[in-house]
Amino acid sequence: MPTLRAVAIMILAIFLASALCVPASASEVAVTVQGEQVHATFDLSLVQNVTRLPGMTATVDSTAQSDVSSAFNAAVSKPDPSASASAVNIEISSTAQRLNLTCQADISGVSNRRGDILAVNMSWLGFNVSSDLRVENFSFNTVGNRYMKPVVAYYANASRFLGRPNVNVTGVTFFVNKTSIAPAPAVDYIGNFTMLDFRSLSPTLDEWNRTYSLTNNTTSWRYSPSTSLNFDMKIERGNITTDFTASYGYNATISVSAVGRQEGHILLLDVGTSGIEWVMTTILILAVVSALGIQLMFRNRKKRTAKFQRR
C-alpha cells in the first residue's frame, strides 16, 4: 500500500512531465472568401533536429522585396494563369530546431459572378514557390537544400565506409514515412523540401469535407493531406543510436459567407438576396416548428396530469 508521500510524489511527477511536454503547433492553411475577395493565411511550422537553424525574427513585405511578389505571382499563376497574388506578407520566427512562417496574401483574378452565382476557381491553391527566398541571408523557403541536405549527404557518404578501420559511425539508416530508403533517395528527399509547397492541396474540392452552418450562413471545406515531410535518420556509434528527424505538414480550410457547393476546383456560391432569404426562411420555419413542438408537449403533459388527479 503506497504511502501518502509516495502518492504525492507520483502526482507531482506526472504534473511536471505534462508541463514539460509541449506539443508541436499544427500548421494550418486558411482561405476566406468574402464576396469576390479571396484572402489566404498560411501558418506553417517545421520541427527538426537534423541541423541547427539560424535564430531570428523578421518580417518580409512584398512591397519592399520584389522577389517575394514575383515568386508568389509566378507560383499561383502556374495552376491558374488568371490568378495573381498581392499584399504578400511573411512573418518569420526561427530557432535552432523550429521554423515558423505566417504568410498572408490577397488572391485576385479567380472569381467570376453571373447573376446571383459567384464562381471562384480554387486551383491556384495547389501552388509551389520553389525560389530561394531570403531575408538577411537566411533561406526561409528552401530550408531542405540549404540547411538539412548537407548534413544528410555527409552521413549518406559516411554509410559507404561502414566497417572500415577508424570509422566511428557503425550504422546509418534513413526513413521516409517510417519506411527505410537508400542513402541517395534520402538526400534527394530532404534536399527537395520547401516550406511554401502546397501541391498536396491540388485534389479537386470534391475530395474535401464540406460542412454548412445554418446559424451564420457559412460553408466550409476542410482537407488534411498526408504529411509533406516525415524524415528520420538513425546514426549508430557503437551502442549509441541518435535520431535526427524532420516533420512538416498542414491542414487546409476554405470558408465562405454563403451557401456553396463545389464542381471540381470551382466553388459555386449563392451571393444573391435569394440565398439569404432562403436561410432566414429556414431558420423561421425551424423556430416555429420547435415552438409548436414544445407547446404540444406541455399540452399533452397537462392532460395526463389532469387524468391522474381525477383518479
N, C-alpha and C positions, 0 to 999 in steps of 0.2 A: 504494500500500500504506500504510494508516494506521499511524502510529507507536503505540508502547505508551502514550505520554502521551495521544494523541488518543483511544485506546480507553478509557483510564481516565476521561477527562473525559466521554465519552459515557455510560459506565456510571453515573457519579456523577449525571449529569443525569437519566437515566431513574429512578434511585433516588429523587432528590429530587422529581421530578414525581409518582411514585406515592405518596410520603409526604404530599405536599401535597393530593392529590385525595382528599377524604373523602367517601365515598358517603353519600347520604341514607338514614337509617334507615327501613326498611319498617314501615308501620303494620300492626297485627295485632289482630283480634278473636278472643278465645278463650273458648269456653263449655265448662265441665266439668259433667258430671252424675255425682254420686256418690249412688247410691240415689235418694231423692226430692229431694235437694238440688241446686239449679242455681245455679252461680256464673259470672259473666261478668266478663271483663277486657278493657278496650279500651285498647291502646297506640297512640296517634294522633299523627301528625306532619304539620304544614303547613309547606311551604317556599315562600317568596315574596320578591320584591323590589319589589312594587308600592308598598308603603308601609313606614314604619318602625314596627314594633310596640313597645309599651312593654316594657321589660325587667323581668322579675320572676319570683319563685318563690313559690308559695303552695299551701296545701292546703285543700280545701273538704270539709267533712263534712256530710252531710245532717242529722245530729242537731243541728248548730249553725245551719244555714241551711235553713229550712223550704221556701224557694222551690225549692231543688235537689231535695228529696224529692218535692214536689208535681209538679214538672216531669217527673221521671223516671216517676212513677206514672201521670201523665196520658198520657205518651208510650207506655209499654209496654202500657197497657190499651186503647189505640186499636185495634191489630190483634187483641188478645185481651183481651176485657173481664174475664176471670178473673185476668189476670196483675197482679202488683204488685212493686215494687222496694223493697228495704230495704238498710240499711247502705251507702248510696252514698257513695263516697269518690273525690275527684278531686284528683290532684296536677298542678300547673300549672308549666311552665317555659317562659319566653318570652324571646327575644332580638329584635333588630330585624328579622330575616328568618326566624325559625323559632318555631313554637309547638308545644310538646309537651304532650299531655294523657295521663294514665294514670288511667282510670276503673275502679272496681270496684263491683260490685253483686250482691246476692243476689236471685234471682227466685223468687217463690213463687206458688202457685195454678195451676201449669201442668202438674202431674203427677197421674196417677190410676192406682192399682195395682189390678189384678184378678188374684188368684192369683199366679202367677209372672211375669206380664207387667206391666211398668210402661210406661204411655203418657205421653209428655212432648210437650206442644204447643209447638213452637218458632216459631209465627207471630209471637210478641211481638218476635222478634229484628229484624224489619223496622220498627223504631220510629224516630221522628224527634222530637228535642227542638228546638222552634222558639223557646223562650223566650230572652230576652236575659239569660243568667246572668252575674253579675258578682262579682268579688272586688276590693276596693279600687278600684272604678270601672273595672276592666278587664273588657271584654266578651270572655270566653274561648270563647263559643259562636257568637254572631252576628258573627264576625270579618269576613265579607264586607260586610255592611251598615254596620258601624260604622267600619271602617278602610280597606278597599280600594275600596268603591264611590265615595266622594268623589273619589278620585284618577282612577279610570276615567271618572267622569262629567265631570270637568274636561277631560280630553283628548277625550272624545266631543263635548263642546261646542266645543272648540278646532278639531276637524276641520271644523266648519261654516264656519270663516273661512280655510281654506287658500287661498293665492294672493292674499290681500288685503295691501295695504301694511302694513308694520310688524308683521307676524306672523312670529315666529321659528320656529314649528313649520311645517315644509313637507310633512309627511306623517304620517298616523296610520292604522294598520291593526290590527284586532282579530282574534284567532284563538281558537276553541274546539275542542279536539281536533284541532288542526292544520288546521282549516277556517276560512276567512275569513268573518266575520259583520259585520253592520251595527253602528254605534255603539250604538243604543238596546238591541238584544238583548244586547250585550256588557255594558252597565251592569246590566241585569236579571240576567244570568247570575252575575256576580260578587257582586251585592247579595244574591242568594238563598242564597249559600253559608253553611252552618253546619257546625261541627265534629261535632256529635252527630246527624248524619243518616245512618241506616242502612237507608233504604228500598231500597237496592240489594241488601239481603240478603233481600228478600221472596220470591224464587222458591222453589218447593217443594223439599224435600230430595232429590227425585228428580233434580234438576239438579246436585246436589253430588257430589263424588267420594268414594265410600265405600271405606274400607280396614279390614281386620281383622287384628289382631296376635294370633297364637295363643299366643305366649310369655307375654304378660301379660294376655290376655283383654280387650283394649281395641278398641272400634270407634270409628273416626274418620270424620268427614265434613269435606271441605275445599271451599271455594268462593272463586274470585277474580273479583269483579265488575269491571266497567270502572271506570276512574279517575273519582272523584267530581268532581274539579276539575282541569282541564287548560287553563289560560288563558295567552295570550300577547298582549302589546300592544307593537307596534313604533312607536317615535316617531322621526321623521326631522327633523333640524335641519341643513339644508344637506346636506353629505356625510357626516354622522354619524348613525348609526342606533343607538338604545338599545332593548334588550329589557327589558320588565317581565313577569315570569312568576309564576304561582302554580300549585302542584301539590299534590294531596292524593288519597290512595286507600288502600285497605286490603284484606287478605285475611282470611278467616274460617275458623276450625276449631271443630268440636264434637267433644268426646271423652267417651266413656262407658266405665265399667269393667264391661262386659257384652257379650254377644253381642247385636247390634242390627240392626234393619232400619228402613226408613222407608216411610211411606204419606202422601204429600202433605207437610204440615207436621208430622206426628206421628212421633216416634221410638217404636218398639216394642222394649223391652229385656227380655231374659230375665234376671231378677234372682233366680230361684229356685235351689235347690241342684242341680236337674237340669241347668241350663246349665253350672255349674261342673264337675259330674261328667262331662258330655259333653266339655268341654275337656280335663280330666285324662285321660280315656279315650283321646282322640285323641292326646295327647302320648305316652302309654304305648305305644299301637299303633305310632306313628312310631318310637319308640325301639327297640322290639322288631324292627320291620322293618329298621331301619338296622343293628342288631347282627347279625341273620341275614344280611343282605347282605354285611357285612364278613367274617363267618365263611366264607360261601360263596366269596368272592373269594380269601381266603387258602388255602382247601382246594384250589381249582382251580389256584392258583399252585404249591402244593406238589406236586400230581400232575404238572404239566408239568415241574417241576424234577427229579422222580424219573425220569420217562421220558427226559429229556435225559441224566441221569447213566448210565442203563443202556446208552445208545447208545455 
